[in-house]
Amino acid sequence: MLHLYNVKRSEDGLSYTFTTRFNITYKLALTTYLLGEVNAFSLSLYPESEPQQVDYWIKNTVIKIIGDILAKDSNVIFYVCDSEDEREDQRHKVFEYWFVKASVGYTYIKKYNYCITSENGYNLNSSILYNADNYLENYTIDEFKIALGMS
C-alpha cells in the first residue's frame, strides 16, 4: 500500500495543500491557460521550506492528485521545470521518474516532453500530461510547442 498525505483541496479546485511527516507544507497550484482552443492547467509545486531528506510520500501524493485530475479525458496538465536556481535538469529527472511510477497505476496518463534552449543558454524542460482517450492529443501537443516557442 502506498503512503499518501492527507490533501486539502481549495474550493475552486485549483490548489492542493498537504503537510509532510517532516512538517513541511507543500502547495500544488494549478493555473489555467489556453493552448489554442484547449483549456490546460499549468502545475507548480511549492514547499514552504527546502526539504532536507527524500520523502517518497510526496511523490505518491502528487501522482494521486494528477491521476485524479487526468481521469477526466479532456483535462491537460503541463509544467516547465524552473531554471531560476539552475536545477531544472534535476527537476526534470525527478518528474520523469515520477511519471514512470505513475504510469503503473494510472495507465491512461500519457506524456509528451519538449525542451528548448533559452536565449541565455538554459534548457527549458517541459512536459504535457494528458489522458490517452483525449481525442485532441495531436492538436494539444502542437499548441503546447507553439506556446513554448513564443516564450
FENZI-V500418 format. One record per backbone hydrogen bond with DSSP energy under -1.0 kcal/mol. NH is the residue of the N-H (numbers start at 1). CO is the residue of the C=O. E is the energy in kcal/mol with one decimal. If there is no record, write none. Layout:
nh | co | e
NH | CO | E
NH | CO | E
This chain:
nh | co | e
8 | 17 | -2.9
10 | 15 | -2.9
13 | 10 | -1.2
16 | 28 | -2.3
17 | 8 | -2.4
18 | 26 | -1.8
20 | 24 | -2.6
23 | 20 | -1.8
26 | 18 | -3.3
27 | 46 | -2.4
28 | 16 | -3.1
29 | 44 | -2.8
30 | 14 | -3.4
31 | 42 | -2.0
33 | 40 | -2.9
35 | 38 | -3.2
38 | 35 | -2.0
40 | 33 | -3.2
41 | 76 | -2.6
42 | 31 | -3.2
43 | 78 | -2.4
44 | 29 | -2.1
46 | 27 | -2.9
48 | 25 | -2.4
58 | 55 | -1.4
60 | 56 | -2.2
61 | 57 | -2.4
62 | 58 | -2.9
63 | 59 | -2.7
64 | 60 | -1.9
65 | 61 | -2.1
66 | 62 | -2.6
67 | 63 | -3.0
68 | 64 | -2.3
69 | 65 | -2.1
70 | 66 | -2.8
72 | 69 | -1.1
75 | 72 | -1.9
77 | 129 | -2.6
78 | 41 | -3.0
79 | 127 | -2.2
81 | 125 | -3.1
86 | 83 | -1.4
91 | 87 | -2.3
92 | 88 | -2.4
93 | 89 | -2.1
94 | 90 | -2.0
95 | 91 | -2.7
96 | 92 | -2.2
97 | 93 | -2.2
98 | 94 | -2.5
99 | 95 | -2.3
100 | 96 | -2.2
101 | 97 | -2.1
102 | 98 | -2.7
103 | 99 | -2.6
106 | 102 | -2.8
109 | 106 | -1.9
110 | 130 | -3.2
112 | 128 | -2.1
114 | 126 | -2.8
116 | 124 | -1.2
118 | 122 | -3.2
121 | 118 | -1.8
124 | 116 | -3.6
126 | 114 | -1.9
127 | 79 | -2.1
128 | 112 | -2.2
129 | 77 | -4.0
130 | 110 | -2.2
132 | 108 | -3.3
134 | 131 | -2.4
137 | 134 | -1.3
140 | 136 | -3.1
141 | 137 | -2.3
142 | 138 | -2.4
143 | 139 | -2.4
144 | 140 | -2.2
145 | 141 | -2.3
146 | 142 | -2.0
147 | 143 | -2.5
148 | 144 | -2.2
149 | 145 | -2.0
150 | 146 | -1.1
